[in-house]
């Protein structure tokens, strides 16, 4: 019996969900830690065949107590989490097509890739990452599921364009913490100080199961519309393991004036890739838009030099804004300098006046398969880069 025949028998009757719908669905999982491990495991066991896994981290020994897809060898080698989970998923089901993105959801995942998904599942531990997932999904018109875990507690929520928006649910305190790459309530820091793990495999398993259950519902739209299924959209599932209680509470907000859930449409296809130079990209955009001077609006800025506020010394950096801190640490002239002590010269709009026309789109920070927001005299045009 071949691998495909064997997996067809194994993954054919796990539930009443339609097998063809599951096999054709495209799912992105953002975050491959404890919660992401459970979600990816469940998707694979259900027979999902088209999965994208996103994470910028590597396996550490502390991950091994709560992450079913990681091994001791992964931790010793400090393997990319995306690489490790992909290998284990293929071992469970040889037919799964797993695409990995070793990068940051805020900058390294193109909107075009999200547009190709049916649903996105968030397994992250901070508000900023959730905000970025929400922004991408709202722009792409795709639903997403959020899970959060802390100790013996966990939550799950569903957000759908036109119905529920994560950004609209954030209060002033939440908005003020968006730029902090830390657990929403300082979970990691608090638990490390107390000498305990931030969460357990039990709560990760519970919330991961709920997230996948909600994903299955979202790809069965007819059953949702008929009332045969009920989505968690607009509500929050709460699990508390210490006293074994669960509840579902209202969690719904959608402000029509919120710029975050503006849907980017219509989208125009193009031959552009990250390998195109700025000069060549602008030339093609002139042809696509009919505008003689289009401007590319960057999601992240491009920084060409930084200047010390102390002595006025300038150092050329030539990196996207997200790479400035790493550049400073690696540069002997700047190492140890505080970002607050530096002024950075940056570009957020790229046009014919951009002085580095020979740089590629990738070099100025535009990821593969992105959708460019192009500002023209007739309004914004959304241009999707080539999928190859």
Secondary structure, DSSP 8 states (H G I E B T S, - for coil): --HHHHHHHHTS-SSSS-HHHHHH-EEEEE--SHHHHHHHHHHHHHT--EEEEEE--B--GGGGGT-TT--HHHHHHT-BHHHHHHHHHHHH-TT-EEEEEES-TTTSS-HHHHHT-SEEEE--SSHHHHHHHHHHHHHHT-EEEEEEEEBTEEEEEEE-TTT--HHHH--HHHHHTTT--S-TTSHHHHHHHHTS-SB-HHHHHHHHHHHHHHHHHHT-HHHHHHTSS---BTEEEEEETTTTEEEEEE-----TT-STT----SEEE----TTSBHHHHHHHHHHHH--TT-EEEEEEEEEEEEEETTT--EEEEEEEGGGHHHHHHH-TTTTT--GGGEEEEEEEEESTT-S-TTSBTTTTT--TT-EEEEEETTEEEEEE----
